[in-house]
Amino acid sequence: MLRKLLSTALVALPALLATPSLARENYALLIGVNDYPSLEERWWLKGPGNDVALVAQYLTTEAPVPFLPEHVTVLSDGVEGAKDPTLAAIRTAFADLTAEVQPGDFVYLHFSGHGSQSPALDPSTELDGLDEIFLPRDIGAWSDKAGTVENSLVDDEIGQMIDGLRAKGGNVWAVFDSCHSGTATRSVELADDDVLMRQVPPDALGIDPDMMEETASRSIGDPEAQAEAPFDGATEDGSFVAFFAAQTTEVTPEKKLPRGKPDRKPQGVFTYTLMEVLAEYPGATYGQIGQEVLRLYSVKNLARSTPLFEGDLDQVVFSGEGGTRVSQWQAEVTDTGLTIPAGTLHGLSEGAVLAVMRSAADADSAALGYVQLVSVGTFSSAAQPIEKDGKALPAELPKAVTLRKLDDALDFTLTVALPPVGSAPADALAAAFDELADLSGPRLNFVKSDQDADLHLAVLPDSDRPDALWVLPSTGLSETLSATPSVSTADKDPTELAEALSDTLTKIARAQNLLKLGAAVGSESLDVDVAIQTRNGPDEELRELPFLPVPTLVPDDEVHVLARNNTDGPVDVNVLYVSADWSISHWFSGRLQPGDELEQGLFKITDDVLGQERMLVILTPAKSHSPVEDLSYLAQDAVDPTRGIGGSAFDEALTEAGFGETTRGAIGLTPAGKDSGPGPAILQLEVRTVAGD
């Protein structure tokens, strides 16, 4: 549960721990709720107490970092020596923990129990008008007077408590083995009586279903309110990672585990699988752990739900410190080789060599063999086995292998025309060219001044910056120089000039290529209805934006997206916005199950940058137990019109990683031998932003 609340803060990279890990303390707060005296017994659970007991045992005996028993607090019924998981006890435990935590400390949080939804106490903080709630043991019924479920733990409060730990410098990992789906029976077929679903429908809590539907239908929320979410991602705070047992429209099960063992006991499927993976791969990153959990869900048919993983997934688990970025995707084995759900959008190019891994969490040295990409599309690639380092790929491969990217080959090229020779800025560029080409790598292709190009570097002697190199579009013309990027040359040595130019051109290349991909893919291949709507000021009525002619927006116009999945399979949705200043904003990522509808407030137009801009709605078919396609890594800061040296910490992280590399960017493909079904789609909306009256 709580995924929607947390995702607003996880778009940006959290700060990495600067304090040495040996000087820190490790804490854990484990909450498990089996019994709910105020609810009918059919809603009681059996596994949460076993979950927290299993986690406590792992943390104090097998975890790769030491958790002292006195630093592990357990609130659960059915666990010897533990306090009851009441709302008051949970609040007290968080307060005590916050008082103890010091900068650099690590905090593990675990929530096992029921989740649900209720009308939001503050609708402006929830885009769908609904609060996600975790249910302590002393949960009560819905109170019309209080406007909430008695003794429920609301997402906003959980956010504030976690934010308090991070404000103290604590690095937090929160795991939620619960759900908050508003649908109690989403075609869930129980295989046996030992399976229970960790979800209570709102009407079981005394909430009028009609009131829930009315609240959700009228409350899309204020897009600006997202900036004030409890997890603000402040760079001085501790880092944050969140694992969720299910998508927002799914329920998550508990069942007797491990299978086939005489002493098996009720456990949350997500908790048990997570502990299995952690025990086997204690040195992996969060992203690798998450992908291995998904692989086990698939190959063992553990549950229909698809867990979610968010935050800085490149950190090594329990470390709070940055790990090595790992780019990998689950592969499909075909008669002609292997395919993966990743392509040029993810920074891949023909000729790239990938390692074939049995487990998503294995070290590179455990590779079964290697393949080379022989064809690369926007969203998918095909590979064939090769021999590398004396190792050949076995003829028989295990189920659900992972292909891991090893080299730095990228094919997001942009052609840049150099300025004519003979001017001081052109001479300065010539002196810096070798360093510029080295920094830019294969992403930029430089040609002579008289050749066609995506961008032209020009010298404008009559401008207010005659010593600068101006970055002009393919036409060589600019509507206004005030918004045209330029890099001064007189105040920079060759190295400084190369760094500034590389940063500016790389940002523009990312934005340009994203728009190229959108134009090439088109929007007709998926049966998903998408409408873009807007409203302004006190007028609450949303009106649809036309795609033609190009609509005009003014400051304070809100933009919303509405979508309905008419296909018979899940579809992932990402919304990106490419501004006139070449910034790329990522406003949403999520999964729509068949028949699901999305109503999402996105952003509000400001008067900071005005001009021709584009919004992209990227739709990708998905399969169960695949990570949700999350394109937030494409986000970047604006290009400084009068370029200095270097960029922001966030952009430096993107540059270091390479455009498109991420552990979270994966799309499921249909198994080999079956109809490939619909392909991905990219819907582009061009808008012109102008100053208001």
Beta strands, then each sheet from edge to edge (+ up, - down):
strand 1: 26-32
strand 2: 72-76
strand 3: 106-112
strand 4: 115-119
strand 5: 130-134
strand 6: 142-143
strand 7: 148-149
strand 8: 153-154
strand 9: 171-177
strand 10: 196-197
strand 11: 240-244
strand 12: 253-257
strand 13: 265-268
strand 14: 308-311
strand 15: 328-330
strand 16: 332-334
strand 17: 337-340
strand 18: 353-357
strand 19: 369-376
strand 20: 381-386
strand 21: 402-405
strand 22: 414-417
strand 23: 444-447
strand 24: 455-458
strand 25: 468-472
strand 26: 486-488
strand 27: 528-536
strand 28: 543-544
strand 29: 552-553
strand 30: 557-565
strand 31: 571-578
strand 32: 584-592
strand 33: 597-604
strand 34: 612-621
strand 35: 642-643
strand 36: 681-689
sheet 1: 2+ 1+ 3+ 9+ 11+ 14-
sheet 2: 4+ 5- 8+
sheet 3: 6+ 7-
sheet 4: 10+ 12- 13+
sheet 5: 15+ 21- 18+ 19- 20+ 17- 16+
sheet 6: 23+ 22+ 24+ 25- 26+ 35+
sheet 7: 28+ 27- 30+ 33-
sheet 8: 29+ 36+ 34- 31+ 32-
end
